[in-house]
Amino acid sequence: MKHAGWRQVGRRIASECLAIRVRRLGRVITRIYDTALTPYGISIAQVNLLAAIAVARGVRPTDLTQVLDVEKSTLSRDLKRMEDLGWVRSGRTARGRGRSLTLTPAGERLLVQVGPAWEQAQQMASAELGKQPFEQLRKLLSPFAPL
């Protein structure tokens, strides 16, 4: 793109930018999951937090920010709400340094309860994208899967 004019550069970015397309796709897919989860009063971001805490028992919040690639402030806000709702418990790490997170019995029950809604959202996302593109996207993104 040698010495291209600003309109030409703008057109190329607007028509080819992968970043904006992935962000828009993320919003569309997030809406599908959040809609399916509305009856439970939980978002897909919170479901993923519950799942990560369930899989990595006693995980530290710092580790979650790295594993889930979320901002510390966003994680803190979500964890506070989830603790206030009684889904997550915070305690000392085994070494006594920092906090570790575990699901409460209520959090464990909620994770099981939202399972069918999550499955429904998976199917809806697959239908929205088409089965083959959905599977290709899942495989393509698997190296970025947090756990």
Backbone bond lengths (Angstrom), bond angles and torsions (degrees), N, CA, C in turn:
res aa  C-N    CA-C-N  psi(-1)  N-CA   C-N-CA  omega(-1)  CA-C   N-CA-C  phi
1 M - - - 1.457 - - 1.525 108.76 -
2 K 1.326 117.36 64.75 1.454 122.27 -178.92 1.515 111.04 -72.18
3 H 1.312 116.31 127.37 1.459 123.31 172.15 1.523 113.77 45.73
4 A 1.284 116.56 38.39 1.463 120.54 179.22 1.521 109.47 -71.27
5 G 1.314 115.97 146.93 1.456 120.79 176.68 1.520 110.95 -72.47
6 W 1.306 115.28 163.00 1.467 119.93 -176.80 1.511 112.53 -62.39
7 R 1.338 118.09 -35.65 1.472 119.78 177.43 1.531 111.10 -65.10
8 Q 1.310 115.56 -43.38 1.460 120.40 -179.77 1.535 110.20 -63.35
9 V 1.317 116.63 -43.92 1.466 120.54 177.82 1.527 109.63 -62.78
10 G 1.323 116.43 -44.59 1.466 120.78 178.56 1.514 112.16 -59.82
11 R 1.341 116.92 -45.04 1.470 120.68 178.97 1.525 111.51 -61.73
12 R 1.326 115.51 -43.16 1.470 118.72 -178.50 1.530 110.62 -64.44
13 I 1.306 117.10 -45.56 1.467 120.31 178.91 1.522 109.98 -62.24
14 A 1.342 116.80 -46.98 1.469 120.89 -178.58 1.527 112.08 -61.83
15 S 1.320 117.29 -34.26 1.466 119.24 -176.49 1.528 114.13 -91.09
16 E 1.333 118.26 -19.44 1.462 119.59 -172.94 1.525 116.12 -122.45
17 C 1.311 119.14 -7.49 1.464 120.85 -171.30 1.536 112.42 -65.31
18 L 1.309 116.07 114.93 1.457 122.09 178.47 1.530 111.07 -68.35
19 A 1.315 117.49 -37.26 1.472 121.18 -176.93 1.526 111.79 -57.09
20 I 1.325 118.15 -46.94 1.471 120.25 -178.08 1.524 110.47 -68.66
21 R 1.326 116.86 -36.59 1.467 119.38 179.74 1.528 111.35 -66.74
22 V 1.319 117.01 -41.08 1.461 120.36 178.36 1.528 110.20 -66.17
23 R 1.333 117.91 -40.64 1.473 120.80 177.64 1.521 110.96 -62.30
24 R 1.327 116.71 -44.55 1.471 119.87 179.21 1.517 110.96 -64.53
25 L 1.319 116.89 -43.09 1.458 120.85 177.62 1.525 110.03 -60.25
26 G 1.320 116.59 -42.97 1.460 120.82 177.81 1.516 111.98 -58.25
27 R 1.317 116.91 -41.00 1.471 120.42 179.16 1.530 111.50 -67.36
28 V 1.311 116.47 -41.51 1.472 120.47 178.84 1.525 109.94 -62.20
29 I 1.315 116.65 -47.97 1.466 121.23 -178.57 1.527 110.48 -65.92
30 T 1.322 117.53 -42.16 1.469 121.13 178.23 1.520 110.66 -58.94
31 R 1.331 116.85 -41.30 1.473 120.61 178.37 1.525 111.43 -60.64
32 I 1.322 116.76 -39.79 1.470 120.59 178.97 1.527 109.71 -60.07
33 Y 1.321 116.54 -49.43 1.468 120.53 -178.91 1.521 111.49 -66.59
34 D 1.321 116.87 -46.45 1.469 119.61 -178.23 1.522 111.57 -61.30
35 T 1.322 117.30 -37.37 1.465 120.76 177.58 1.527 110.53 -64.28
36 A 1.317 116.85 -44.39 1.468 120.54 179.51 1.528 111.69 -64.89
37 L 1.326 117.08 -29.88 1.468 121.81 -176.34 1.524 113.52 -91.68
38 T 1.326 117.80 -7.88 1.465 121.90 -177.82 1.529 113.58 -50.00
39 P 1.335 120.17 -43.85 1.471 119.13 -179.06 1.531 113.92 -59.53
40 Y 1.325 116.94 -19.14 1.464 120.79 -178.09 1.528 112.59 -97.44
41 G 1.328 117.04 -4.27 1.457 120.76 179.22 1.519 113.31 67.63
42 I 1.324 116.13 33.90 1.460 120.97 -177.23 1.524 109.01 -139.59
43 S 1.316 116.20 147.64 1.463 121.14 178.38 1.524 109.69 -97.95
44 I 1.321 116.01 166.08 1.462 119.45 178.16 1.522 110.32 -65.25
45 A 1.317 118.24 -32.10 1.470 120.29 176.49 1.525 110.33 -61.88
46 Q 1.330 116.41 -41.74 1.466 120.21 179.09 1.526 111.54 -70.54
47 V 1.320 117.33 -36.86 1.468 120.42 176.45 1.527 109.64 -61.50
48 N 1.326 116.48 -42.56 1.459 119.34 178.52 1.525 111.93 -65.45
49 L 1.326 116.91 -34.57 1.469 120.02 173.96 1.522 110.85 -63.72
50 L 1.341 116.29 -47.17 1.467 119.81 177.86 1.529 110.35 -57.95
51 A 1.320 116.59 -44.45 1.465 120.71 -179.08 1.526 111.00 -63.16
52 A 1.324 117.04 -43.45 1.468 120.60 179.70 1.524 111.08 -63.87
53 I 1.322 116.84 -41.07 1.465 120.90 178.80 1.526 109.94 -67.07
54 A 1.322 116.81 -38.39 1.468 121.08 178.96 1.528 111.17 -64.24
55 V 1.321 116.62 -42.10 1.462 121.52 -177.23 1.530 111.38 -73.26
56 A 1.318 116.55 -40.73 1.473 121.51 -176.06 1.525 109.63 -109.03
57 R 1.291 117.59 63.25 1.472 122.76 -177.70 1.522 111.85 -43.25
58 G 1.315 114.77 133.88 1.456 119.47 178.31 1.516 113.71 72.66
59 V 1.322 116.90 23.57 1.461 121.81 -178.98 1.531 109.84 -69.62
60 R 1.312 115.56 146.65 1.466 120.93 177.21 1.532 109.13 -87.74
61 P 1.329 116.98 146.22 1.467 119.36 177.43 1.528 112.52 -54.37
62 T 1.318 117.03 -39.06 1.466 120.78 178.94 1.523 111.18 -58.30
63 D 1.323 116.09 -40.68 1.467 119.63 178.66 1.525 111.13 -66.26
64 L 1.333 116.31 -37.08 1.471 119.68 178.99 1.523 111.69 -64.08
65 T 1.329 117.88 -38.10 1.471 119.42 179.34 1.522 109.97 -60.57
66 Q 1.322 116.75 -37.86 1.465 120.38 -179.96 1.526 111.31 -75.84
67 V 1.326 116.19 -46.54 1.464 120.89 -176.08 1.526 111.53 -64.63
68 L 1.333 116.66 -43.25 1.465 120.83 -177.09 1.526 112.75 -93.85
69 D 1.333 116.79 -4.04 1.463 122.36 -179.94 1.528 111.55 54.06
70 V 1.338 114.97 53.42 1.461 120.96 177.20 1.522 109.34 -119.19
71 E 1.312 114.98 154.66 1.457 120.67 177.19 1.522 109.81 -67.71
72 K 1.326 115.37 146.76 1.463 120.93 -179.95 1.529 111.17 -58.28
73 S 1.336 116.78 -41.61 1.473 120.40 -178.68 1.530 111.27 -66.53
74 T 1.318 116.89 -38.87 1.467 121.03 177.82 1.517 110.22 -64.92
75 L 1.324 116.55 -45.30 1.456 120.79 179.09 1.526 110.57 -62.37
76 S 1.319 117.22 -45.02 1.474 120.87 179.87 1.519 111.26 -59.12
77 R 1.318 116.58 -44.60 1.467 121.37 -179.89 1.532 110.60 -62.90
78 D 1.331 116.57 -46.63 1.469 120.19 -180.00 1.521 111.50 -65.30
79 L 1.332 117.21 -43.07 1.464 120.05 -179.93 1.522 111.76 -64.69
80 K 1.334 117.03 -39.27 1.471 119.66 178.67 1.521 109.78 -60.76
81 R 1.316 116.56 -47.05 1.463 120.23 179.12 1.533 110.62 -60.86
82 M 1.316 116.47 -42.91 1.462 120.70 -178.03 1.535 111.29 -68.87
83 E 1.326 116.97 -33.83 1.469 120.03 174.48 1.526 110.02 -68.89
84 D 1.343 116.39 -43.58 1.473 120.77 178.95 1.530 111.44 -60.42
85 L 1.326 116.51 -34.08 1.463 121.22 179.04 1.529 112.49 -82.08
86 G 1.324 115.97 -5.65 1.458 120.12 177.03 1.515 114.86 81.40
87 W 1.329 117.63 21.48 1.461 121.47 -178.80 1.523 112.41 -91.68
88 V 1.335 115.53 -28.49 1.462 121.94 -174.25 1.521 109.01 -129.54
89 R 1.311 115.51 143.83 1.465 121.79 177.22 1.526 107.83 -118.26
90 S 1.307 115.19 138.68 1.451 121.83 178.11 1.524 108.63 -110.90
91 G 1.313 116.53 133.93 1.460 120.69 178.18 1.514 110.12 -144.91
92 R 1.302 116.53 -177.24 1.461 121.89 178.30 1.527 109.91 -75.37
93 T 1.311 116.25 147.14 1.461 120.00 174.30 1.525 108.92 -68.89
94 A 1.310 116.52 166.01 1.470 121.37 -179.76 1.527 111.29 -58.28
95 R 1.316 116.65 -33.10 1.467 121.20 179.12 1.524 112.29 -85.98
96 G 1.328 116.21 -4.55 1.461 119.79 179.47 1.512 114.58 81.20
97 R 1.323 116.67 7.03 1.473 120.51 179.24 1.517 109.19 -108.57
98 G 1.283 116.47 118.33 1.456 120.30 177.97 1.517 113.15 78.13
99 R 1.336 113.74 -172.48 1.463 120.68 -177.05 1.516 110.44 -105.44
100 S 1.314 114.34 153.50 1.460 120.40 169.85 1.523 107.32 -127.40
101 L 1.306 115.66 151.49 1.458 121.46 -174.89 1.519 110.90 -116.03
102 T 1.315 115.36 138.92 1.461 122.04 173.39 1.519 108.11 -138.31
103 L 1.312 115.60 158.98 1.457 120.02 174.58 1.518 108.83 -79.10
104 T 1.307 115.73 144.27 1.459 120.98 170.79 1.528 107.09 -83.38
105 P 1.321 118.04 169.39 1.468 118.64 173.80 1.535 111.97 -55.42
106 A 1.342 116.98 -37.00 1.473 120.11 177.87 1.526 110.76 -65.18
107 G 1.328 117.43 -39.39 1.461 121.64 177.29 1.515 111.92 -65.60
108 E 1.332 115.82 -39.43 1.468 120.27 177.13 1.529 110.60 -63.37
109 R 1.333 116.17 -44.52 1.477 120.11 179.01 1.522 110.82 -63.11
110 L 1.328 115.78 -43.61 1.465 119.84 -179.17 1.525 110.72 -61.21
111 L 1.312 116.94 -43.10 1.462 120.03 179.83 1.527 110.59 -59.48
112 V 1.312 116.79 -41.28 1.471 120.87 177.06 1.529 110.31 -67.07
113 Q 1.341 116.93 -42.19 1.473 120.98 -178.03 1.519 112.34 -63.33
114 V 1.338 117.39 -38.34 1.468 119.70 -177.06 1.526 112.29 -80.19
115 G 1.322 117.30 -9.95 1.468 120.84 -178.79 1.515 114.00 -50.19
116 P 1.342 119.24 -51.24 1.467 119.52 179.47 1.537 113.45 -62.41
117 A 1.330 117.72 -37.29 1.469 120.49 178.05 1.529 110.10 -67.07
118 W 1.328 115.87 -38.60 1.460 120.09 177.04 1.534 109.83 -63.86
119 E 1.333 116.81 -43.54 1.473 121.11 177.32 1.526 110.74 -59.09
120 Q 1.330 115.80 -43.15 1.464 120.83 178.62 1.530 110.10 -61.51
121 A 1.321 116.82 -43.67 1.463 120.83 179.13 1.527 110.83 -64.04
122 Q 1.333 117.30 -38.93 1.470 120.93 176.33 1.525 110.02 -57.96
123 Q 1.335 115.90 -45.80 1.466 120.52 -179.82 1.527 111.10 -65.33
124 M 1.326 116.31 -40.04 1.467 120.02 178.88 1.528 110.84 -66.06
125 A 1.322 117.07 -40.98 1.465 120.56 177.99 1.525 110.04 -63.89
126 S 1.322 116.43 -40.61 1.461 121.13 177.59 1.528 110.57 -62.63
127 A 1.331 116.27 -42.42 1.468 120.55 178.72 1.528 110.92 -66.06
128 E 1.322 116.65 -39.07 1.471 121.44 -179.70 1.527 110.89 -63.80
129 L 1.325 116.08 -43.35 1.462 120.52 -178.02 1.520 112.93 -84.54
130 G 1.324 115.97 -27.11 1.457 121.80 -168.90 1.521 107.20 98.41
131 K 1.317 116.55 140.63 1.471 120.77 -172.90 1.529 112.42 -58.24
132 Q 1.321 117.17 -47.39 1.465 119.61 -177.61 1.534 111.79 -65.57
133 P 1.344 119.53 -49.33 1.468 118.28 177.01 1.535 112.72 -60.76
134 F 1.343 116.78 -35.93 1.467 120.75 178.17 1.527 110.17 -59.84
135 E 1.328 116.29 -48.26 1.469 120.69 -179.43 1.527 111.13 -66.54
136 Q 1.329 116.88 -39.48 1.463 120.09 178.18 1.525 110.50 -63.18
137 L 1.310 116.37 -42.84 1.459 120.97 179.22 1.524 110.84 -64.51
138 R 1.321 116.29 -43.12 1.466 121.04 178.51 1.532 110.67 -59.33
139 K 1.327 116.60 -45.38 1.468 120.92 179.42 1.523 111.19 -66.96
140 L 1.317 115.77 -43.38 1.456 120.74 -179.90 1.527 111.39 -60.18
141 L 1.326 116.35 -38.97 1.465 120.84 -176.44 1.523 113.73 -89.78
142 S 1.323 118.20 -4.60 1.468 119.69 -177.00 1.528 113.54 -58.70
143 P 1.341 120.91 -33.55 1.468 118.14 176.08 1.533 112.84 -63.26
144 F 1.324 116.85 -19.53 1.457 121.06 -179.80 1.519 112.06 -95.45
145 A 1.342 116.93 -0.38 1.467 120.84 179.88 1.520 108.65 -62.19
146 P 1.329 116.30 133.59 1.461 119.48 -172.72 1.517 115.35 -67.68
147 L 1.305 118.52 -37.07 1.466 119.69 -173.48 1.510 110.94 -128.10
